[in-house]
């Protein structure tokens, strides 16, 4: 459902779309749209828009959904590193096998975190160069 909502918002030319409009267009329940928009907003893929005088929920797609995915993945890696470190602090030093597994988990997610940071910088540079080339056309 989140993919359908995201695709709908990415293709929309409106400055904002109400959750009711999304539900009607996709022929799904308001609850499904609510769950999907919450997940997508938490991931940074869409933004909730305040409309003065309206109590409804309005959304629009982020301009850089893929960049938002990188940021969300990086946040998950931070959480997993912290989780592994917390568990490692609870275990006794003689519990070598679980400690090794958790060290691998921590180091893997730390590695991915560093990789994502590099990818984010490369992605931003690619977009900057692309936009500069378009500006000079």
Rosetta blueprint (number, residue, H / E / L):
1 X L
2 X H
3 X H
4 X H
5 X H
6 X H
7 X H
8 X H
9 X H
10 X H
11 X H
12 X L
13 X L
14 X L
15 X L
16 X L
17 X E
18 X E
19 X H
20 X H
21 X H
22 X H
23 X H
24 X H
25 X H
26 X H
27 X L
28 X L
29 X L
30 X H
31 X H
32 X H
33 X H
34 X H
35 X H
36 X H
37 X H
38 X H
39 X H
40 X H
41 X H
42 X H
43 X L
44 X L
45 X L
46 X E
47 X E
48 X E
49 X E
50 X L
51 X L
52 X L
53 X L
54 X L
55 X L
56 X L
57 X L
58 X E
59 X E
60 X E
61 X E
62 X L
63 X L
64 X L
65 X H
66 X H
67 X H
68 X H
69 X H
70 X H
71 X H
72 X H
73 X H
74 X H
75 X H
76 X H
77 X H
78 X H
79 X H
80 X H
81 X H
82 X H
83 X H
84 X H
85 X H
86 X H
87 X H
88 X H
89 X H
90 X H
91 X L
92 X L
93 X L
94 X L
95 X L
96 X H
97 X H
98 X H
99 X H
100 X H
101 X H
102 X H
103 X H
104 X H
105 X H
106 X H
107 X H
108 X H
109 X H
110 X H
111 X H
112 X H
113 X H
114 X H
115 X H
116 X H
117 X H
118 X H
119 X H
120 X H
121 X H
122 X H
123 X H
124 X H
125 X H
126 X H
127 X H
128 X H
129 X H
130 X H
131 X H
132 X H
133 X H
134 X H
135 X H
136 X L
137 X L
